[in-house]
Amino acid sequence: MSDAEGEDVMEETEAEEAEEPPTGGEEAEEAVGEEEGEEEQQEEQEPEEEEEKLPEVPLTEEMMPECLSLLCKTGDGLAHAYVKIDIKERELTNISLLKSFIHLRYVDVSKNKLKDISPLSALTHMLTLKADENLLTSARLEEMPFLQVASFNSNKITSTEGVNHPMLEHLSINNNEITKITGLDTQKLSRLHTLELRGNKLTTTDGIVLPNLKNLFLAANMIKHLEGMQHLTGVQTIHLRENQLSQLDGFREENKMLQYINMRGNNVTDVKEIKKLAVVPMLRALVLSENPAAEEDDYRVEVLIALRKLERLDKAEYTEDERNDAEEMAEARKLEEANAEEKEENEDDFHESEPE
């Protein structure tokens, strides 16, 4: 964008701002009820009243010079424009002014008090977006044709709807209030390789139908069930630490690229559950520390017996001695099982041959 064009844009946006009336906070509802009921309602209203009292702080033209950087040619090559903006930590509540800066590619609006980022839908050249630590309840934007990296960490987002951008490669919505994964379009998110949903309120892994996904971060949720795992045919690493898993039934043969699973700090009590991971053909590293099963005798050897190709458990490589111990224990158990079967067959034959 040339200087002349920039001045024109500033004038237009200034006129638009002048036409827009400032939005004040809504008046608090009157307390209803008596005694305990009245007190209870007032307590419930206090956080809402605090939010309503937030002063309106719009992004202004005066702020722009110190926020804009990285002068580049525009897409048509006929002019120059600033393509990067950093407006974090300004307590902003309104970024409507950005609708006019259509050449922006790198946008950081983190650590403000934004409840609405819809003006960013006008920035069709945007490549990266950071909108962490705001007051957003949704990550929804119009489909952004070039957006590759988007981060919405530490907001109040309740769903994964509205994030289907065709060039998106890395999506981060950590530390929000998502209870269920919905709306992820398999075709439109075909380039997504990393999905981060740590610190939400998920109880299941269901809803992720992304065959090209490589890295999945779901730590610090409330996950009790592994569901829909057959759709993750390309995933290589899964982080499930600090959830509520006690059984490991969900893994599938279709997880043919999965090499690393972190389930530290879950509720797996029986080391025999580990046998269910044998269906994962490429699994090489596993973290199970801070599970009750990790306190069992011969824990490391028992895991190795179940998963013979495993190279690392709880971030410690298996030693040659441990592999020898696992081999010996496995052979001894095979022999015991064979002897027990033979004894059972002999007893059956003896009973059949006994005269009536």
Protein Blocks (a to p, Z undefined) as FASTA:
>chain_A
ZZklmmmmmmmmmmmmmmpccdddddddddedehjlmmmmmmmmmmmmmmmmpccddddf
klmmmmgghiaddfkopaccdfbdcfehklpabfklmmmmmmbfbdcfehiabfbfklmm
mmmmbfbdcfehiabfbfcdcddfkbmbdcfehiabfbfghiacfkbmbdcdehiabfbd
ehiafklmmmbmbdcfehiabfbfghiacfkbmbdcfehiabfbdghklmmmmbfbdcfe
hiabfbfklpcfklmmbmbdcfehiabfbfklmmmmmmpmklcbdcfehiaklmpghklm
mmmmmmmmbmbgghiacdfklmmmmmmmmmmmmmmmmmmmmmmmmmmmmmmmpcZZ
